[in-house]
Amino acid sequence: MKIAILTLGTRGDVQPYAVLGQALKQRGHKVTLSTARNFEQLVKSYDIEFAPVEADFQEVLNSDEGKKMMKGNPMAIRWNLHTWIYPLITNSLVEFYTLAKASDIVLYHVKTLADSFADQFPEKMIRASVLPIVETTTEFANPALSGLPIPKFLNRLTYTFSNLSVKLLSKPIGQFREKFKLPKKYKVPPVKNVYGISQCFLPVPHDFPSQSKFTGFWFGTAKTELTEELTAFLSAGDPPLLLTFGSMP
């Protein structure tokens, strides 16, 4: 099966997906991970195919104009959106969509805005997340707003902020859909969700749909051996708390 993995962001938004891709390849699938070109070496170190997109948002943020934007300078924000950010978004969507069309299954980070073309083939789109920031639940507030004193009765409302990205970035999304002659008006369809989270760390919320799955953390296998001193320490006395769970999912 040809599986595409789409992600954008910093290393923390890329490495877990490379680990996931490696595990899928080991199970016999052909895996291609698509993300910013600057992560090529990292992705290839997991022995999976790499499809670059010209969307290095980290470089934008590290630039002088990006730093002004991060400080809330309204002129810098407006300039960067139209000059840098919007073109990067449109270009990345073109690359992501092209790869997705040629794949049997598409696993995607919500930051890629792949929700904006999920209506074209919803049956093969699977939203993959390392944080539960998209699907609504009454059990806890959106982790993206952690630290804020949010009353429990507002928990579900906090997820609307994460779901506004497609609407706020309607201009570059519209340019992308126009390029491929997709309908201007569309609705994000229900898709399956998988999370790189262990149920021993966070139980699946009772109000999540049945098609939402916690798979366990996406951790790779360490290439270095533990030192004899550390191994002896871990073997002596009572086991650490983490090991008392036994085999974690």
C-alpha positions in Angstrom: 0.0 0.0 0.0 1.3 3.5 -0.9 1.0 5.7 2.2 1.7 9.4 2.2 2.5 11.3 5.5 2.1 15.1 5.4 3.4 17.3 8.1 4.8 20.9 8.6 6.4 22.7 11.5 9.4 22.3 13.7 11.3 19.1 14.4 8.7 18.1 17.0 6.1 18.2 14.2 8.3 16.0 11.9 10.2 13.4 13.9 7.2 11.5 15.3 5.8 11.2 11.8 9.1 9.9 10.5 9.0 7.3 13.3 5.4 6.4 12.3 6.5 6.1 8.7 9.4 3.8 9.5 7.0 1.5 11.5 4.6 1.4 8.5 7.5 0.6 6.1 8.6 -2.2 8.3 5.1 -3.6 7.9 5.5 -3.8 4.2 4.1 -0.5 3.0 5.7 2.1 0.7 5.9 5.3 2.7 6.6 8.8 1.5 6.9 11.6 4.1 6.4 15.2 2.7 7.5 18.2 4.7 9.8 21.2 4.4 13.0 20.6 2.5 15.2 21.4 5.5 14.2 18.1 7.2 15.4 15.9 4.3 18.3 14.5 6.2 16.2 13.7 9.3 13.4 12.0 7.3 15.8 9.9 5.2 17.6 8.7 8.4 14.4 6.7 9.1 14.8 4.9 5.7 11.6 6.3 4.1 11.0 8.3 1.0 11.1 12.0 1.2 9.0 14.5 -0.8 10.1 18.1 -0.2 7.9 21.2 -0.1 9.3 24.7 -0.3 7.7 25.8 3.0 10.4 26.4 5.6 8.3 28.4 8.1 11.1 28.1 10.7 13.3 30.2 8.3 10.5 32.8 8.1 10.2 33.1 11.8 14.0 33.4 12.3 14.2 36.2 9.8 14.1 39.9 10.8 10.7 40.3 9.3 9.5 37.2 11.0 10.7 38.4 14.4 8.8 41.6 13.9 5.7 39.6 13.1 6.1 37.5 16.2 6.2 40.7 18.3 2.8 41.6 17.0 3.8 44.3 14.6 0.6 44.7 12.5 2.4 46.0 9.4 4.9 43.2 9.6 2.1 40.6 10.0 0.2 42.0 7.0 3.4 42.2 4.8 4.6 38.7 5.7 1.2 37.1 5.2 0.8 38.3 1.6 4.5 38.2 0.7 5.8 35.1 2.4 3.2 33.1 4.3 0.4 32.9 1.7 2.7 31.8 -1.2 4.3 29.1 1.1 0.9 27.8 2.0 -0.4 27.6 -1.6 2.9 25.9 -2.8 2.8 23.4 0.1 -0.9 22.5 -0.6 0.0 21.9 -4.3 2.7 19.5 -3.3 0.7 17.8 -0.6 -2.4 17.4 -2.9 -0.3 16.0 -5.8 1.2 13.3 -3.5 -2.1 12.6 -1.8 -3.9 11.9 -5.1 -1.2 9.3 -6.0 -1.4 7.5 -2.6 -3.7 4.9 -1.2 -3.8 6.3 2.4 -2.9 9.8 3.5 -1.9 10.5 7.1 -1.7 14.3 7.8 -0.9 16.8 10.5 -3.6 19.4 10.8 -0.9 22.1 10.3 -0.6 21.1 6.7 -4.2 22.3 6.0 -4.9 19.1 4.2 -8.4 19.4 5.5 -8.9 21.8 2.7 -8.8 19.0 0.1 -10.1 16.1 2.2 -13.4 16.5 0.5 -11.9 15.1 -2.7 -11.1 11.6 -1.3 -12.3 11.5 2.4 -12.1 7.7 2.5 -8.3 7.7 2.4 -7.7 10.8 4.6 -6.6 10.1 8.2 -5.8 13.0 10.5 -2.7 12.1 12.6 -1.9 14.1 15.7 0.5 14.0 18.7 -1.8 16.3 20.7 -5.6 16.1 20.9 -6.2 19.7 19.7 -8.8 19.2 17.0 -11.6 16.8 18.0 -13.9 18.3 20.6 -14.4 16.8 24.1 -16.0 17.9 27.3 -13.4 16.1 29.4 -10.6 18.6 29.1 -9.8 22.0 27.5 -7.8 22.2 24.3 -4.2 21.4 25.2 -3.1 24.3 23.0 -4.6 26.6 25.6 -3.1 24.8 28.6 -2.2 27.1 31.5 -5.4 29.2 31.1 -8.0 29.0 33.9 -10.8 27.7 31.7 -14.1 26.6 33.4 -15.0 23.0 32.6 -18.3 23.9 31.0 -16.3 25.7 28.3 -14.0 22.8 27.4 -15.8 22.0 24.1 -15.8 25.6 23.0 -12.0 25.8 23.3 -11.6 23.5 20.3 -13.2 26.0 17.9 -9.9 28.0 17.9 -8.0 25.1 16.3 -10.7 24.6 13.7 -10.6 28.2 12.5 -7.4 27.9 10.5 -9.0 26.8 7.3 -11.4 29.8 7.4 -8.6 32.3 8.4 -6.4 31.2 5.6 -9.2 31.1 3.0 -7.2 33.2 0.5 -4.2 30.8 -0.1 -6.5 27.8 0.2 -8.8 29.4 -2.4 -5.8 30.0 -4.8 -4.8 26.3 -4.4 -8.3 25.0 -5.1 -8.7 27.3 -8.1 -5.4 26.0 -9.5 -6.8 22.4 -9.5 -10.3 23.6 -10.6 -11.8 22.3 -7.3 -15.1 23.8 -6.2 -14.7 27.1 -4.4 -17.2 26.2 -1.8 -16.5 23.0 0.2 -17.0 21.4 3.6 -14.4 19.5 5.6 -15.7 16.0 5.8 -15.6 13.7 8.8 -12.3 11.8 8.7 -10.6 9.1 10.8 -8.2 10.3 13.5 -5.2 8.6 15.0 -3.2 9.9 17.9 0.4 9.2 18.9 -0.6 9.0 22.6 -0.6 6.2 25.1 -3.9 5.3 26.8 -1.8 4.8 30.0 -0.9 8.5 29.8 -4.3 9.8 28.7 -7.5 7.7 28.4 -9.5 8.1 25.2 -12.2 10.6 25.9 -15.6 8.9 26.2 -17.2 11.4 23.8 -14.6 10.7 21.0 -16.1 8.9 18.0 -15.3 5.2 17.7 -13.1 5.8 14.7 -10.6 7.9 16.8 -7.8 5.7 18.0 -4.9 6.2 20.4 -2.0 4.1 19.0 0.7 4.7 21.7 3.5 7.2 21.5 5.5 7.3 18.3 9.0 6.7 19.7 11.8 5.3 17.6 14.3 2.7 18.7 17.4 4.1 20.2 20.6 3.4 18.2 22.9 3.6 21.2 23.1 1.0 24.0 22.6 2.0 27.7 25.8 2.1 29.7 26.5 -0.7 32.1 26.3 1.7 35.0 22.8 2.9 34.0 21.6 -0.6 33.3 22.8 -1.7 36.7 21.0 1.3 38.3 17.7 0.5 36.5 18.0 -3.2 37.5 18.6 -2.5 41.2 15.7 -2.2 43.7 12.1 -1.4 42.7 11.5 -0.6 39.0 10.8 3.0 38.0 7.1 4.1 38.0 6.9 4.0 34.2 7.9 0.3 34.1 5.1 -0.7 36.6 2.7 -0.2 33.7 4.2 -3.3 32.0 4.0 -3.2 28.2 2.6 0.2 27.4 0.5 0.6 24.2 
